[in-house]
């Protein structure tokens, strides 16, 4: 079956079949991004983009982001540390009689001079 006929049956334009990307080869740019990320592990694509521009690469920030993502170099999110307050809550014992356990919630205070103290 001819290409023209197959495209007509599938209702696709023939130019779609003959499409060739005009994007230039990016192997050099990808290699340089990999090198930067290997030496500076905590850099995101924005900081990598700044370094590339300083080195003379004429590259758009969106292209840097796309290549960075395609190479799988996304930064890992830090896991939050367990808060101390939660640990203190576990150590508390329930009150067995009246006035055995007291709690205080300190938000702010005022000094004798009129200034603020606290959070």
C-alpha positions in Angstrom: 0.0 0.0 0.0 1.3 3.5 -0.8 2.1 6.1 1.8 -0.4 8.5 0.4 -3.2 5.9 0.4 -2.4 4.7 4.0 -2.4 8.3 5.2 -5.8 8.9 3.5 -7.3 5.8 5.1 -6.0 6.8 8.6 -7.1 10.4 8.0 -3.5 11.7 8.6 -1.7 14.3 6.6 1.2 13.0 4.6 3.5 15.7 6.0 3.0 14.1 9.4 4.4 10.8 8.0 7.4 12.6 6.4 8.1 14.8 9.5 11.8 15.1 10.5 12.8 16.9 13.7 14.9 20.0 13.1 16.2 20.0 16.7 20.0 20.0 16.6 22.0 17.2 18.3 22.2 17.9 22.1 24.7 15.2 23.1 27.3 17.8 24.1 24.8 19.8 26.2 23.4 16.7 27.8 27.0 15.6 28.7 27.8 18.9 30.2 24.6 19.0 32.3 25.5 15.5 33.6 29.0 16.6 34.5 27.7 19.7 36.4 25.2 17.5 38.3 27.8 14.9 39.1 30.0 17.5 40.8 27.2 19.6 42.3 24.6 17.2 43.5 22.3 19.7 45.2 21.9 22.0 42.1 18.5 22.2 40.4 18.0 23.0 36.7 17.9 26.7 37.4 21.3 26.8 38.9 22.6 24.5 36.2 21.2 26.8 33.6 23.1 29.8 35.1 26.4 27.8 35.0 25.8 26.9 31.4 25.2 30.5 30.4 28.4 31.5 32.2 30.3 28.9 30.2 29.0 30.4 27.0 26.2 27.9 26.1 23.4 29.6 24.3 20.5 27.6 25.8 17.0 28.5 26.8 16.0 27.7 30.5 13.0 25.6 29.2 15.4 23.4 27.2 17.7 23.1 30.2 14.7 22.0 32.3 13.5 19.5 29.7 16.9 17.9 29.4 17.4 17.9 33.1 14.1 16.0 33.5 14.8 13.6 30.7 18.1 12.7 32.2 16.3 11.9 35.5 18.2 14.4 37.5 15.3 15.7 39.6 16.3 16.6 43.1 15.0 14.3 45.8 12.7 15.9 48.4 14.1 15.9 51.9 12.1 13.9 54.4 11.1 16.1 57.3 12.7 15.4 60.6 10.6 14.1 63.4 9.6 17.0 65.7 10.6 17.0 69.4 7.0 18.0 70.5 5.6 14.7 69.3 8.2 12.8 71.3 7.4 14.8 74.5 3.7 14.0 74.1 4.5 10.2 74.1 6.3 10.5 77.5 3.4 12.2 79.3 1.3 10.1 81.7 -2.4 10.6 82.0 -3.5 12.3 85.2 -4.8 9.9 87.9 -6.2 12.6 90.2 -7.2 16.2 90.1 -4.4 18.9 89.9 -1.8 16.3 89.1 -1.0 17.4 85.5 -0.8 21.0 84.4 -0.2 22.5 80.9 0.7 25.9 79.8 0.5 27.4 76.3 2.9 30.3 76.0 2.3 32.5 72.9 3.8 35.9 73.8 4.6 38.1 76.7 5.2 41.8 77.3 8.2 43.2 79.0 8.1 45.9 81.7 9.5 48.3 79.1 6.6 47.6 76.8 8.6 45.5 74.3 7.7 42.0 73.1 9.1 38.7 74.3 8.5 35.2 73.0 7.6 33.9 69.6 
